[in-house]
Amino acid sequence: MSSPSTTGIELKTRRPIVGEVVELISSMRFAIALLTLIAIAAMIGTVMKQNEPMPNYVNQFGPFWFDVFEKLSLYSVYSAWWFLTIMGFLVVSTSLCIVRNTPKMLKDMRSWREHVREQSLHNFHHKHQWQTALARPALVQQTMNRLHDAGYRSKAVEKEGATLVTAKKGAANKFGYIFAHSAIVIICIGGLLDSDMPIRVQEWFLGKTPFAGNGVIAEIPRQHRLGLSNPTFRGNTMIPEGSASDAAIIPRADGVLIQDLPFTIQLKKFHIEFYTTGMPKLFASDVVIRDHESGKTFPATIEVNKPLIYKGLAVYQSSFEDGGSKLQLTGFPMAGGARQTFKINGEVGGSTAMGDAYTVEWSGFRPFNVENLASTDTRAVAKGQSFNEQFAVGLDKHLGSAAKNANNKDLKNVGPSVQYKLRDKTGQAREYQNYMQPVTVDGATVFLAGMRVSPGDPFSYLRIPADDGHSVTEWMRLRAAIHNPALRTQAAQRYAQHAMPNGSDALRAQLQQSAERSMAIFAGNDKEAGFVAISRFLEKVPQAEQEKAADIFMKILNGALWDLWQVARAQDGVAPAPADEVHGRFLQLATNALSDSFFYGAPFYLQLDDFTEVKASVFQVTRSPGKAVVYFGCLLLVLGVFAMFYIRERRVWVWVKEAGGGTDAVMAMSTQRKTLDFEHEFASLKEKLPQSA
């Protein structure tokens, strides 16, 4: 049996798989897809804060999404393995594209395209034909001279019975493509050089591991340290005044790496200047640098945007922190009827034990605070709200931001503040921020005592009204009294006597009982207190009578609290407070603060009395070998874009041959982009080339 005939059938050989892969990687669609992915990654890196402490992300996204985003490395996008892989593929794709097309372009730039025929010139859209009495050699020379005057390079090629003049201009346009694509490769390589890929390589192959514990930097083992030969890094070092550092901290996801430096930075003095609003205007550091190799020392000043460059490293003034300021505070009890104050000292960065129950961790001190304390109207309550909703609004307006709904033009320096964590014996902690001086908020002079449960949350502020002595003494007196049943009974008797001087003993006894009960409800218990406790109590009243009952309840409570304050003052041997508008306003603010103090969540309030500030500078130390590479790539990109947009390649052919007693000439012209300038140039050549000398 004969095999099937293959006559007339064209057999196509399949391209090798390697060739198809190279074709795909070097294609335009593949490069565009990579650039799209990089753009998406850049948007993620812009929207999501990068390299924040991991607890911040847990608080922001919750445990589930935190794990998802962590697996995708979205918390450090620009050093993620997938982002670096995309960058690597972009380098390979663009490089292959350059390798494939550059030889063709260079060849085309050198080419005169002299293998054209007369008939093909007649097929051009931009063409012109004329006759002249000049001999062919003379016309050829005249044409070349005029093309030269127009900026063209030309060449005469002898054909059979004719001469072809071929000319070109703007061939450097092809360099635009080469430069622009080369710039992409160079910039990506520069970015990879400045990425943490060299550090990752040391972690993968040299046994370097992040350090997750606590200790003196100089005593951290070698497996957690990077040597002086590390080609690229970006780390921070915080140096208090009078101290020195010869290492930088590089944060990692599960700890830190220690980067050794070839020199020691000693901070002599930190300077800071302010605008009239209290905003920092300038901060700089006077330092002394000591070279480890030569032992040479020299002074320098590092300012924002004016780094110190030495031995290939750049030292930037990044920010400033507290370097261990010494604090003196007074503690006021915030639970029960206790009133005894106590003194406590602390140092920022350290901790102070408060018996076996609590530990104060001093996390920060600021000698100045620029706050936005514009006046806001918090008195109005929307009509139609229930009693509970009104109390919710009241709670929000009192226990809220220190400068809620303010305008930027009202920035003011409100003085020093201290920040600390109060950790109980179970390890749970809340963070507090207390201001040293009273500030004016909504027309009232108050002490701000901030509290937050999570580091990712904003502070909510308890507003303690300042008394006549600009202190918290009177409020603390009232706070202790409201939790003293004996003083509540005395205050209720006094209130009933003042409120019903001519009433019967039975009515006064009933009013006394109501006043005592209202204060007991307001004092609350471990579950609820203040206005929340009152609202729960009034829920038992029929809804139609709740508003009237609330008015009566609050009148009794306000009157009883005034007498409670006077009883407490008398017990301490202090004269009664004048019954005027100022002290009435104080009592109103004090009542609000007493209600809000239930949410403060601390057994004591710490008021800053005095401090000795110790400043510290935070420097960013970088080695960026890719910076010069990126700058060179940017230069090539500018040149490439300029060449592609502003240099236009144009080609001109003139076919010259004898015809009868003279010479015939056919001109054709082409360009990659037909613009109005090209049309004008063609019209100019069409007019000049046929002209007789």
C-alpha positions, 0 to 999 in steps of 0.5 A, spaced: 500 500 500 502 506 498 503 512 503 498 518 502 500 523 497 502 530 500 503 533 493 500 540 493 500 540 501 505 545 505 508 542 511 509 547 516 514 546 522 513 547 529 517 553 532 521 551 538 518 552 545 524 556 547 523 561 541 516 561 542 517 563 550 522 568 547 517 571 543 512 572 548 517 575 553 520 580 548 513 582 546 510 589 547 503 586 550 508 582 555 511 588 557 505 592 558 502 587 562 508 587 567 508 595 567 500 594 569 502 590 575 507 594 577 502 600 577 497 596 581 503 594 586 505 602 586 498 604 588 497 599 593 504 601 596 501 608 596 494 607 599 497 602 604 502 605 609 509 601 608 513 597 614 509 599 620 509 595 626 505 589 625 500 590 631 498 596 627 496 592 621 492 587 626 488 593 629 487 596 622 485 589 618 483 584 623 486 577 624 483 574 618 485 580 613 492 581 616 494 574 615 492 574 608 495 581 606 501 578 610 502 572 606 501 577 599 507 581 602 503 587 602 506 591 608 512 591 604 510 591 597 517 594 594 521 589 597 516 583 596 518 577 592 513 578 587 514 585 586 522 584 585 520 578 580 516 582 576 521 587 576 526 582 574 521 580 568 521 587 566 528 587 565 529 581 561 523 583 557 525 589 555 533 587 554 530 582 549 526 587 546 533 591 545 537 585 543 532 583 538 531 590 535 537 594 536 541 591 530 535 592 525 535 599 527 542 601 527 542 597 520 536 601 518 540 608 520 546 606 516 542 604 510 541 609 504 535 604 502 538 605 495 534 599 492 528 602 490 525 603 483 523 608 479 516 605 478 515 605 486 517 612 487 510 613 483 506 609 488 508 614 493 503 619 496 508 625 496 511 625 489 513 630 484 516 630 477 519 635 473 523 636 466 529 640 465 534 642 460 540 640 465 544 634 463 543 628 468 550 629 472 549 637 473 542 635 475 544 630 480 549 635 483 544 641 483 539 636 487 544 634 492 547 641 493 540 643 495 538 637 499 544 639 503 542 646 504 535 643 507 539 639 512 539 632 508 545 627 507 545 624 500 548 619 496 548 618 488 547 611 486 548 609 479 542 605 476 541 602 469 540 609 464 539 613 470 542 616 477 538 615 484 539 620 489 537 618 496 537 622 502 536 622 509 535 626 515 533 625 522 535 618 523 537 619 530 530 618 531 531 611 532 536 612 538 530 615 542 527 608 542 534 605 544 535 610 549 528 609 552 528 602 552 535 602 555 533 607 560 527 602 563 532 596 564 537 601 567 532 604 572 530 597 574 537 595 575 538 601 579 532 599 583 534 592 584 540 594 587 537 599 592 532 594 594 533 589 600 535 583 595 542 583 597 540 583 605 535 577 603 541 573 599 545 574 606 539 571 610 538 565 605 545 563 604 549 566 609 545 565 615 543 572 617 537 572 622 533 578 625 534 579 632 527 579 636 529 580 643 532 586 647 539 587 649 545 592 648 546 593 641 554 591 641 552 585 645 548 582 639 551 576 636 554 576 629 548 572 626 544 578 627 549 583 624 550 585 617 558 587 615 561 593 612 561 590 606 553 590 605 552 593 598 546 596 600 541 598 606 537 603 609 537 603 617 535 608 622 539 610 629 537 614 634 542 618 638 540 622 645 544 628 646 551 626 649 551 619 646 554 616 640 552 610 635 556 606 630 550 601 628 544 602 624 537 598 625 534 595 619 527 593 621 524 586 618 518 583 619 520 578 625 525 583 628 531 587 626 538 586 623 544 590 626 548 594 620 555 596 622 557 602 620 565 604 618 564 610 623 561 613 630 556 618 630 556 622 636 551 627 637 553 633 641 547 638 640 540 638 637 537 644 635 530 646 633 526 652 631 519 653 631 514 658 627 510 662 632 504 657 631 509 652 635 510 648 629 517 646 628 521 650 622 528 647 622 531 642 626 538 640 625 544 636 629 551 638 631 555 631 630 562 629 631 564 623 626 570 618 628 573 614 622 574 607 625 579 605 620 583 612 620 581 614 627 580 621 624 575 625 627 571 631 624 565 635 626 559 636 622 552 639 622 546 635 619 540 638 617 533 636 614 535 635 606 542 637 607 545 630 609 552 628 611 556 624 605 562 620 608 565 613 605 559 612 600 554 613 606 549 618 607 546 620 613 540 624 613 536 628 619 530 623 619 526 626 625 527 627 633 525 623 639 525 623 646 532 621 649 530 619 656 527 625 659 527 625 667 519 626 669 516 628 676 509 627 677 503 627 682 498 621 682 491 622 684 487 616 685 481 615 680 477 609 684 473 609 690 473 614 695 481 615 696 484 622 696 491 621 698 496 623 692 503 621 691 509 623 688 512 618 682 518 619 678 520 616 671 524 616 665 522 616 658 524 609 655 524 606 662 518 603 667 516 604 674 513 599 678 506 601 682 506 595 687 504 588 684 498 590 681 501 595 675 507 598 672 507 604 668 511 604 662 514 611 660 513 611 652 514 619 650 514 626 652 513 632 648 515 639 651 511 642 646 504 640 642 501 643 636 493 642 637 488 645 633 483 648 638 478 652 635 471 653 638 466 648 637 458 648 639 457 642 643 451 645 646 446 643 641 442 636 641 438 634 636 430 635 637 426 629 637 432 624 640 430 620 646 433 621 653 438 615 651 440 618 645 441 625 648 446 622 653 450 619 647 451 625 644 453 628 650 458 623 652 461 623 645 462 631 645 465 630 652 469 624 651 472 625 644 478 628 640 482 634 644 480 638 638 474 636 635 471 639 628 477 644 629 479 649 623 487 649 621 488 656 622 487 655 630 493 651 631 496 653 638 502 650 642 499 647 648 505 645 652 508 639 655 505 632 655 507 625 657 505 619 654 505 612 658 502 605 658 499 602 664 500 595 664 496 590 669 499 584 672 496 580 667 500 583 661 494 588 659 495 595 657 492 601 656 496 608 653 495 614 656 497 621 654 496 627 659 497 634 658 501 638 663 497 645 663 490 646 662 488 648 655 481 652 653 477 647 649 470 650 647 470 656 651 472 652 658 479 651 661 480 644 662 486 639 663 486 633 657 487 626 659 487 622 653 486 614 653 486 609 648 486 601 648 490 600 642 496 603 639 492 604 632 486 608 635 486 615 636 486 618 643 479 619 647 480 625 652 477 626 659 476 633 660 477 635 667 475 642 669 481 647 672 479 650 678 480 657 681 488 655 682 488 652 675 489 645 678 485 639 678 484 639 686 477 641 686 475 636 681 479 630 685 475 632 691 468 632 688 470 625 685 472 622 691 466 625 695 461 622 690 464 615 692 463 616 699 457 614 702 457 618 708 459 624 705 453 623 700 448 622 706 450 629 709 450 632 702 443 629 701 441 632 708 443 639 706 440 639 699 433 637 702 434 642 708 436 648 702 431 646 697 425 645 702 426 650 708 419 650 710 417 643 708 414 638 712 419 633 715 416 627 711 417 631 705 424 633 706 426 626 708 423 623 701 427 629 698 433 627 702 432 620 700 431 621 692 438 626 692 442 620 696 439 615 691 440 620 685 448 621 687 448 613 688 446 611 681 451 617 678 457 614 682 455 607 679 458 600 680 463 596 676 459 595 670 456 602 669 456 609 672 454 617 670 449 618 665 449 611 662 447 609 669 442 614 669 439 612 662 439 605 664 435 607 671 430 612 667 428 606 662 424 603 667 420 609 667 414 609 661 416 612 655 411 618 655 414 620 662 421 619 661 423 626 659 419 629 665 423 624 669 429 626 666 428 633 668 427 632 675 432 627 676 437 632 673 435 638 677 436 633 684 442 631 682 445 638 680 443 641 687 445 635 691 452 635 687 453 642 689 452 641 696 456 635 696 462 639 693 461 644 699 461 638 704 467 636 702 470 642 702 468 643 709 471 637 711 478 639 708 477 646 712 476 650 705 471 655 705 465 654 701 465 656 694 461 662 692 454 660 688 456 664 682 456 663 675 463 661 674 463 656 679 456 653 677 459 652 670 465 649 673 460 644 677 457 643 670 463 641 667 465 637 673 459 633 672 460 631 665 468 629 667 465 625 673 461 621 668 466 620 663 471 618 668 468 611 668 471 610 661 478 612 663 480 605 665 485 607 670 486 607 678 490 613 678 491 620 674 498 622 673 499 630 672 506 632 670 509 637 675 516 638 672 521 635 667 528 635 665 528 634 657 533 630 654 533 630 646 535 625 641 536 625 633 533 620 629 538 619 623 537 615 617 543 612 614 543 609 607 548 606 602 545 607 595 549 604 589 543 604 585 542 612 585 547 613 580 545 608 576 537 611 576 540 618 575 543 615 568 537 611 566 533 618 567 538 622 563 537 616 558 530 616 558 529 624 557 534 623 551 530 618 548 523 621 549 526 627 546 529 624 540 522 620 539 518 626 540 522 631 537 526 628 531 523 626 525 526 621 520 525 623 513 527 620 507 527 623 500 529 619 493 530 623 486 530 618 480 534 622 474 534 620 467 535 623 460 529 624 456 529 627 449 533 633 449 533 634 457 532 630 463 526 627 467 526 627 475 522 624 479 522 625 487 518 622 492 518 623 500 516 619 506 516 619 514 514 615 520 509 621 522 506 625 517 505 632 520 504 639 518 511 641 518 512 635 514 507 637 509 511 644 509 517 641 508 515 637 502 512 643 499 518 647 500 522 641 496 517 640 491 518 648 489 526 648 490 529 642 487 526 643 480 528 651 480 534 652 475 540 655 478 
